[in-house]
Amino acid sequence: MKYLLLILALLFTNACSTLSQLSIYTVSESEIEQLLDNQLANLQTNASLAGIPLLLEVNEMTVEIGPDGRDVVQLGTDATAKIEAFGLSYPISVSLSLEGTPYYDSEQKAIYVRSLALLDSTVDAGGYRGNLAPLSGEFMQVLNAYLASNPVHTLDASNKAVSLLSTIPLELTVEQGQLALRPKR
């Protein structure tokens, strides 16, 4: 009888340990970068600058989660704007540094980055290197609209542990280098 109680106590302790491991779901910077890199083809739009048509394309994105202990996600983008004028195409390289707030949508079971703010921008166009605010503003609008409707990570419903975890109310916390979903307290 003592052995049976000891075995049951060990099994209960092991189950609690396993449950506590399942109660935290994390998403790393590299996972978000990989998802965004796969979706970059969708980050392309036509716009105009002072009446001149241009094609905006995002070529690469970097992600930094929780820099300086803050609850934000910083995005770095390398992009291209192609101006079509007088039968010629003029490429302009644009680098943006942005930050936004991560948000967990429990209905979609997905993480979004919203409320982007521009931290820095650099434009390199045919000998000019500096900031061109209207062009940076166009890219900000494109990225804000894209990230508002496209998650940076969706929970894998086919994973039974993740599916079970997503049935309870979760809160999103920002940690250095990762986002963590935990049961609300």
C-alpha positions in Angstrom: 0.0 0.0 0.0 2.9 2.4 0.8 4.5 1.7 -2.5 1.2 2.4 -4.4 0.9 5.7 -2.6 4.5 6.6 -3.4 4.1 5.7 -7.0 0.8 7.8 -7.2 2.6 10.7 -5.6 5.5 10.5 -8.1 3.1 10.3 -11.0 1.2 13.3 -9.7 4.4 15.3 -9.3 5.5 14.3 -12.8 2.1 15.4 -14.2 2.3 18.7 -12.5 5.8 19.3 -13.8 4.7 18.4 -17.4 1.6 20.7 -17.0 3.8 23.6 -15.9 6.0 23.1 -19.0 2.9 23.2 -21.2 1.6 26.4 -19.6 4.2 28.6 -21.4 4.3 29.0 -25.1 7.2 31.1 -26.5 7.9 32.5 -30.0 11.5 33.6 -30.7 12.8 36.4 -32.9 14.1 34.0 -35.5 10.6 32.3 -35.8 9.0 35.6 -36.5 11.7 36.7 -38.9 11.3 33.4 -40.8 7.5 33.9 -41.1 7.9 37.5 -42.2 10.6 36.5 -44.8 8.2 33.9 -46.2 5.5 36.6 -46.5 7.7 39.4 -48.0 6.3 38.8 -51.5 2.9 40.0 -50.2 4.5 43.3 -49.0 4.4 45.0 -52.4 2.1 47.8 -53.4 1.7 50.7 -55.8 1.7 54.2 -54.4 2.5 57.7 -55.5 4.8 60.4 -54.2 4.0 64.0 -55.3 1.9 62.5 -58.2 4.7 60.2 -59.4 3.8 56.5 -59.4 6.1 54.1 -57.5 6.2 50.5 -56.6 7.0 49.8 -52.9 8.7 46.4 -52.1 10.0 45.1 -48.8 13.1 42.9 -49.4 14.2 41.9 -45.9 13.0 42.3 -42.3 14.8 41.8 -39.0 13.1 41.4 -35.7 14.2 42.3 -32.1 11.9 41.5 -29.3 12.1 43.3 -26.0 15.1 45.6 -26.6 16.3 47.4 -23.4 13.7 45.5 -21.4 10.8 47.3 -23.1 7.5 45.6 -24.1 8.0 46.3 -27.8 9.0 44.5 -31.0 11.5 46.4 -33.2 11.5 45.7 -36.9 14.2 46.7 -39.3 13.4 46.7 -43.0 15.4 47.0 -46.2 13.0 48.0 -49.0 13.0 49.4 -52.5 10.9 52.0 -54.1 10.9 52.0 -57.9 9.9 55.2 -59.6 8.6 54.9 -63.2 9.0 58.2 -65.0 9.8 59.3 -68.6 10.1 55.6 -69.6 12.8 54.9 -67.1 12.9 53.1 -63.8 14.7 54.6 -60.8 15.3 52.3 -57.8 15.5 53.9 -54.4 16.8 51.9 -51.4 15.0 52.6 -48.1 16.0 51.3 -44.7 13.5 51.8 -41.8 13.7 51.1 -38.1 10.3 50.7 -36.5 8.8 49.5 -33.3 5.3 48.3 -32.4 3.3 46.6 -29.7 2.7 42.9 -29.8 -0.9 41.8 -29.3 -2.4 38.3 -28.9 -5.8 37.8 -30.5 -7.5 34.8 -28.7 -10.2 34.3 -31.3 -7.6 34.1 -34.2 -5.1 32.3 -31.9 -2.5 34.6 -33.4 0.1 37.3 -32.4 0.1 40.6 -34.2 2.4 43.7 -34.1 0.4 46.9 -34.1 0.8 50.6 -33.6 4.0 50.9 -35.5 6.2 54.0 -34.8 9.0 55.1 -37.0 12.4 55.3 -35.2 14.7 56.0 -38.1 14.8 56.0 -41.9 17.5 56.3 -44.5 16.9 56.7 -48.2 19.7 56.0 -50.8 18.8 57.3 -54.3 21.3 58.0 -57.0 23.9 59.8 -54.9 21.4 61.2 -52.3 21.6 59.6 -48.9 19.4 60.9 -46.1 15.8 61.0 -45.0 12.8 61.5 -47.3 9.9 61.8 -45.0 7.1 61.3 -47.5 8.6 58.1 -48.8 9.2 56.8 -45.3 5.5 57.7 -44.5 4.3 55.6 -47.5 6.3 52.6 -46.3 4.9 53.1 -42.8 1.4 53.0 -44.1 2.1 49.8 -46.1 3.6 48.0 -43.1 1.0 49.2 -40.6 -1.8 48.0 -42.9 -0.1 44.7 -43.6 0.8 43.9 -40.0 -2.7 44.9 -38.7 -4.3 42.2 -40.8 -1.5 39.6 -41.0 -0.2 37.9 -37.8 3.5 37.5 -37.2 2.8 34.1 -35.6 -0.2 31.8 -35.5 -0.5 29.0 -32.9 -0.3 25.5 -34.3 -3.7 24.0 -33.6 -2.5 20.5 -34.8 -0.2 20.3 -31.7 -2.3 18.9 -28.9 -0.5 20.7 -26.1 -0.8 24.0 -27.9 -4.4 23.4 -28.7 -5.2 22.6 -25.1 -3.3 25.7 -23.9 -5.1 27.9 -26.4 -8.5 27.0 -24.9 -7.8 29.0 -21.7 -7.4 32.8 -21.5 -3.8 33.7 -22.2 -1.7 36.8 -21.7 1.2 37.9 -23.8 4.4 39.0 -22.2 7.5 40.4 -23.8 10.8 38.9 -22.8 14.3 39.5 -24.1 14.4 37.8 -27.5 11.0 36.1 -27.3 7.3 36.5 -26.8 5.6 34.3 -24.2 2.0 33.2 -23.8 0.9 32.3 -20.3 -2.4 31.5 -18.7 -4.0 34.7 -17.3 -3.7 35.0 -13.5 
